[in-house]
Amino acid sequence: MIIVKVINNNLVISENDDKQEVILMGKGLGYQKKIGDVVDDSTIEKKIR
């Protein structure tokens, strides 16, 4: 999943393979991330569609 917007260190909005926006939560998920970075699936704790 590709990051669309970083909300804070633990919350990002990303785009899944179907081009749908998804809110991802996880400890340190957005830390030092930028738009366009790929999210590591092992750091995702909760996914909201």
C-alpha positions in Angstrom: 0.0 0.0 0.0 1.2 3.5 -0.9 0.9 6.4 1.5 -1.4 9.2 0.4 -1.3 11.3 3.6 0.5 11.1 6.9 -1.8 12.1 9.8 0.6 11.5 12.7 3.2 8.9 13.7 0.6 6.2 14.2 -2.0 7.0 11.6 -1.8 7.3 7.8 -4.1 7.3 4.8 -3.0 5.0 2.0 -4.3 3.6 -1.2 -4.7 -0.2 -1.7 -4.3 -2.2 -4.9 -7.9 -1.4 -5.9 -7.2 2.4 -5.7 -9.4 2.7 -2.6 -8.4 4.9 0.3 -7.8 3.1 3.5 -6.9 4.4 7.0 -4.1 2.5 8.6 -3.2 2.5 12.3 -0.1 1.1 13.9 2.6 2.1 16.4 5.2 4.3 14.5 3.5 3.6 11.2 3.9 7.1 9.9 7.1 8.0 11.6 9.5 9.6 9.1 7.3 8.6 6.2 6.4 10.7 3.2 3.7 10.6 0.5 4.4 7.8 -1.9 6.3 5.6 0.5 5.3 1.9 0.8 3.8 0.7 4.1 5.3 -2.3 5.7 2.4 -4.7 6.3 4.0 -6.0 9.6 3.5 -2.6 11.2 -0.2 -2.4 10.5 -2.4 -3.0 13.6 -5.8 -1.9 12.3 -7.2 -1.2 8.8 -10.3 0.9 8.3 -11.9 1.0 4.9 
